Amino acid sequence: MAQSLKRAAEQVRRKAKEWFFQNRDLTDEVEIKRAVARGRWYVRNELTAVIAFKKYRVLRERYSPQE
């Protein structure tokens, strides 16, 4: 369980870092704040999705009929 969450967190971190480096040349303060807000939104939503998917897998495993 923890291993899959670590892997997902690494993917999110890698993507956020990629976006950070794409926007490193921004100089306008408004654009910088917009880019930071977009990055925070992405990280928050992506981690929420990872956690929800993990909960779904656990529930499916726990309550599915045993074969």
MARPA-556478 format. One record per residue (C-alpha): residue in one letter; y, x, z. Coordinates in nm, 2 decimals, decimal comma, padded with zeros to 4 digits. Layout:
REM MARPA-556478
+------+--------+--------+--------+
: resn :      v :      u :      w :
+------+--------+--------+--------+
:    A :      Y :      X :      Z :
...
+------+--------+--------+--------+
END
This chain:
REM MARPA-556478
+------+--------+--------+--------+
: resn :      v :      u :      w :
+------+--------+--------+--------+
:    M :  00,00 :  00,00 :  00,00 :
:    A :  00,25 :  00,26 :  00,10 :
:    Q :  00,17 :  00,48 : -00,20 :
:    S :  00,26 :  00,20 : -00,45 :
:    L :  00,59 :  00,14 : -00,27 :
:    K :  00,67 :  00,51 : -00,28 :
:    R :  00,59 :  00,52 : -00,65 :
:    A :  00,81 :  00,22 : -00,71 :
:    A :  01,09 :  00,37 : -00,50 :
:    E :  01,07 :  00,69 : -00,70 :
:    Q :  01,10 :  00,50 : -01,03 :
:    V :  01,41 :  00,32 : -00,90 :
:    R :  01,56 :  00,65 : -00,78 :
:    R :  01,49 :  00,81 : -01,11 :
:    K :  01,66 :  00,53 : -01,30 :
:    A :  01,96 :  00,52 : -01,07 :
:    K :  02,00 :  00,89 : -01,10 :
:    E :  01,99 :  00,86 : -01,48 :
:    W :  02,26 :  00,60 : -01,48 :
:    F :  02,47 :  00,81 : -01,24 :
:    F :  02,46 :  01,11 : -01,48 :
:    Q :  02,54 :  00,88 : -01,77 :
:    N :  02,86 :  00,78 : -01,60 :
:    R :  02,97 :  01,12 : -01,46 :
:    D :  03,26 :  01,14 : -01,71 :
:    L :  03,44 :  00,83 : -01,59 :
:    T :  03,79 :  00,89 : -01,47 :
:    D :  03,94 :  00,54 : -01,43 :
:    E :  03,91 :  00,42 : -01,07 :
:    V :  03,83 :  00,06 : -01,17 :
:    E :  03,55 :  00,18 : -01,41 :
:    I :  03,40 :  00,40 : -01,13 :
:    K :  03,40 :  00,11 : -00,88 :
:    R :  03,24 : -00,11 : -01,14 :
:    A :  02,97 :  00,14 : -01,22 :
:    V :  02,90 :  00,19 : -00,85 :
:    A :  02,87 : -00,18 : -00,80 :
:    R :  02,64 : -00,22 : -01,09 :
:    G :  02,42 :  00,06 : -00,96 :
:    R :  02,40 : -00,09 : -00,61 :
:    W :  02,31 : -00,43 : -00,77 :
:    Y :  02,03 : -00,27 : -00,97 :
:    V :  01,88 : -00,08 : -00,68 :
:    R :  01,90 : -00,39 : -00,44 :
:    N :  01,74 : -00,62 : -00,70 :
:    E :  01,48 : -00,38 : -00,81 :
:    L :  01,36 : -00,30 : -00,46 :
:    T :  01,36 : -00,67 : -00,37 :
:    A :  01,14 : -00,73 : -00,67 :
:    V :  00,90 : -00,45 : -00,58 :
:    I :  00,86 : -00,58 : -00,22 :
:    A :  00,81 : -00,94 : -00,35 :
:    F :  00,55 : -00,83 : -00,59 :
:    K :  00,37 : -00,63 : -00,32 :
:    K :  00,37 : -00,94 : -00,10 :
:    Y :  00,23 : -01,15 : -00,39 :
:    R : -00,05 : -00,91 : -00,44 :
:    V : -00,14 : -00,91 : -00,07 :
:    L : -00,14 : -01,29 : -00,06 :
:    R : -00,34 : -01,32 : -00,37 :
:    E : -00,60 : -01,07 : -00,24 :
:    R : -00,61 : -01,24 :  00,10 :
:    Y : -00,65 : -01,60 : -00,02 :
:    S : -00,83 : -01,57 : -00,35 :
:    P : -01,19 : -01,70 : -00,35 :
:    Q : -01,44 : -01,43 : -00,29 :
:    E : -01,68 : -01,37 : -00,57 :
+------+--------+--------+--------+
END
